[in-house]
């Protein structure tokens, strides 16, 4: 299916799973929606932390159709999460009942965009092979504060065959607007991850630590972590691993 057909499946709630592996080569984005009163602080937070929060698009207050897709951001992601006063409230399949006219939406680059390039480079993606949501972890890597937003980085992990780690770095380096280079390789305990089989978001994948190296990329779930400390009255995000698929192909695939 092309991106529009896939989004219609999400809108009709016929598909509700992870978007990893769907519509290869098309840009996927994380979503953060906030009341306008918090929008400037969050934009500044993204500008100061471009690695985990590379901004693809900022939508004006109340607007529901982005420039990057013939889509309605209230319905065309497979799953959303709602946070109220800094606490996770609920996971929903659409935003129709909670939408407000003062909502400002940010679309943030996602590492799913370069996964097809990794596959093309001969690098397996275990979360796809094992039908899992990519594992994501809170870390001890500090972020630069902006207004009410602060905290530590969240990373996604892909286990890469030892002899292909340099290849994975070379490929992902090209995708700067989708987190680009990894932020850490190997030794998860050095970035505050105690157990690689207990992700904070997503699902654990099985791999041989002797043959494969855990590689960690900055992750667009980072704003959800920041929201727990910022405590805005309401904040809406994609559910981890459940992105907006845009109509634009990443230029690295052309």
N, C-alpha and C positions, 0 to 999 in steps of 0.2 A: 504494500500500500504506500501511496505517496503521503506527504505530511498532512494535507487536507483530509484525505480519507481516514488517516489514523486519528486525527483530532476529532473527527465526527464520531468515531467509535468511542472515544473518551466522553464526548458530549452526551452521547446516548447511553453511557455507562455500560457499554458492551465489552470494553476493555478497561481494566483498572490496575494493571500490573506495571512493573518497572519499564521505563522507556529505553533502557540499555539495549542496544542491538536493533532498535527500530529506526527506519528511515536513515540508513547509513549515509554519511557525508553531509547531512543537514545539521545546521547549528541547533543545539539544544541549550536551553537556559534554565537556571534556577529562577524562582519567583519570590519576591518579597513585596507585600502590600501593607501600607501603613497609613494612618490618618495624616493629612497634610501638615499638621502641627509638628510631626516628627520627621518629615521628609528631608529637611535641610541637614539635620544632624546625621541622618543615615547616609545621604549623598556624600557628606564630608568623610564619614567613616569609610565608605567605599573608596574614595579618592586616596585616603591615607593608607589603605590596605588593598592595593590592586591585585595582589597575588590571589587571595581567597575570594575577592569581590570585584572581578573585572566587569565593569558596567557595559552591557550591550545596548540597553535602551532605558530611558526614564519616561514614563507616561504621565501626562498631565492629570490633575485631580479629576476623578470621576470617569476618565476615559477607560474603556474596556477593550478596545481593539488596538493592538500594537502595530507599529510600522513594519515590523519584521515578519508578520504572519497574518493571514486572513483568518483571524481567530478571535474568540471571546475569552479573555483570561478568567472569567468567572466559571467557565464550564469545560474548557478544552485542555485541561491537564487531567491525568487520571486520578490523582488524589491531592488533597490539600491538608495543611495543618493550621489550626487556629490557636493562638496564644493570647491569653487575657491577663493583663497585669503581671506579665513575666512568667506565667505558668501555662504549660500545655493544657488546652481545654478539650479539644476534640479533633478527630480526623474526619473529613467529609469528602464527598465526591463532586460537589459543586459549591459555589459561593452565593447562590441566588438569595438565600435567606439572610445572609449577613452583610451583603454589599452596602456600602455607604457612598454617597456622592462626593465625599471629601477624600476618598482613598487615592493614594498615589502608589503606582506600581513600578517596581524596579525589576528589570530582567538582567540577570547576571550570568556570565559565561560558565559553562559546565564541561567537565572533562569527558563526558560521554561523547562530545563532538569529535575528539581525536581517537576514539576507540577503534573505528574502522581503519584508521591509518596504522594503529598498532597491529591489528590483524593482518593488514596488507604487508606489514614488515615481518610477519612470521611469529608474532608474539601472541601467545594464547591468552584468553580472558577467562579466567576460571569462574568468575561469577556468572558469566553467560553459560559456560559449559555445565555448571552445576545448578543452573536455573535459580540463582540467588540475586538479591539486591546487593550491589557492591558494598563491602564493609567500610565503615567510616568510624573515625575515632576522635574523641577530644584529645587535645595535646597540652603541653606546657609551653607552647610557642606563643609569646605575648603579641597582642595586636596594638596598634596605635589608637588611642582613644579619640572620640569625636562627640562632643555633647554628652548625651546619656549612654552612648554605645561604647562598649569596651569588652574585653575578655580575651580568650585564647583561641587559636586557630583550630578548626576541624580539618582533618585530612581524610582522603579516600585512599585505600590500599589495593594495589594489584600485585600479585606475586608473579615475578618475571624470572624465566630460566636464567641461571647465573651468566651464561655466555651471551645473553641478549640484553643485559641491563644497559650497556652503552647504546645499543640500538634504540631502546625505549626512550632514553634521554634525548637522543638525536631527533627522534620523531616528535616527541611532545614539545620540544623546544620551539618548534615552528608555530605552535598554537597558543600564542601569547594571550589572546582574548579568551582562552578556555583553560586558564591556569598555568599553561606553559610547562616549564621544567618542574620536576619533583622538588619538594622542599626537604626531603630526607630519604636516605637509602639504608636499608638494614637496621639492626639494633633499635627496635621500637621503644625499648625502655629509655633511650636517650631523649625521646620527645614525650615522655610521660605515659606511654602505653604499657600497662602491666601485663596484659594477656591478649595476644593477637587473635585468640579464638573467642574473645568476648567484646565484639564491637559495640560502640555506643549507639550506632545507627546502622541500618542495613543488616546483613547476615554474614556469619563467618563462612569462609571457604576453606576447603581442605587442600593442603599442599605439603610437599616434602621440603623442609627447611634446609636440607643438605643440597638439594638440586635447584631450589628457587629462592630468590631474594625478595623480601617485602619492600616495595617501592611506594612512597607516600607522596601524593599530590595535594596541594591546597584544595579545599572543598567549599562549594557554595552553601553548604549547610552551616558554615561559620556564622551567618547572621542569626540563625536560630539560637545558637549558643549565646550570642551577644544579647539577644532579646530576653533571655532568662535573667540577665543582670540589669538591663535597661528598664524593664518592666513598663513598656508602653501599654496604654489601656487595651489596645487590640493590635495584633500583628498576625498577618496571614502569610504562609509560605507554602511552597510545594512540599509534599511528603517526601522524605529522603528517597532519591532514586526515581522519582516520578516527575519528569520535567515537562516544560513547554517545548514542543518540537516546532521550530520556525520553518518558514518557506525559503530560507536563504541557505545556500551551500557555503561551507567554509572555503575561502579562496585557496587553501592549501590542497584541496582536492581537484582543482581545475587544471 
